[in-house]
């Protein structure tokens, strides 16, 4: 927010009623109840499980890190960003945080092997591709470089089951129930 509070909202606009001004341009007092702060989330659910945040606004990284550290949760924090250089700059500021490069294979002009090597040399912990871009060979490549592998947009039970069979390190989905069913080996409907 304008006054330095970390609000959690995927599109950064605070929902349909507030779309005219980004969260970064409004004080925390103007956030709707549907946009919790990071501190409120930690107070409500605790800090004993990993939390992944899409760090879309690089200026929010410092306040995000401050809140996570104040709650003793920085070691459980995954921060995703689309720019590898931004992530590399964050590495020294936050050695305890898991940094995740969210990208597409098509955005890698030098290919996946060069990318895996760049992640390792930049000390960026993980790569996050759309689920369709993963296959066993690509998973093995990133693991050979010691990087974690994450898959986003895993919305269907069959996709979740395949990713878990490949032993990806994490998935992102809008359907918590489907993720729980897949993780426990239950077959659910797509």
Secondary structure as UniProt FT lines:
FT   TURN            2..3
FT   TURN            10..11
FT   HELIX           16..18
FT   TURN            19..20
FT   HELIX           23..25
FT   HELIX           28..30
FT   TURN            33..34
FT   HELIX           38..45
FT   STRAND          51..54
FT   HELIX           58..60
FT   HELIX           61..70
FT   TURN            71..72
FT   HELIX           74..76
FT   STRAND          77..81
FT   HELIX           84..91
FT   TURN            92..93
FT   TURN            95..96
FT   STRAND          98..102
FT   HELIX           105..107
FT   TURN            109..110
FT   HELIX           111..122
FT   STRAND          126..130
FT   HELIX           131..133
FT   HELIX           136..144
FT   TURN            145..146
FT   STRAND          148..152
FT   HELIX           157..165
FT   TURN            166..167
FT   STRAND          170..171
FT   HELIX           176..183
FT   TURN            184..185
//
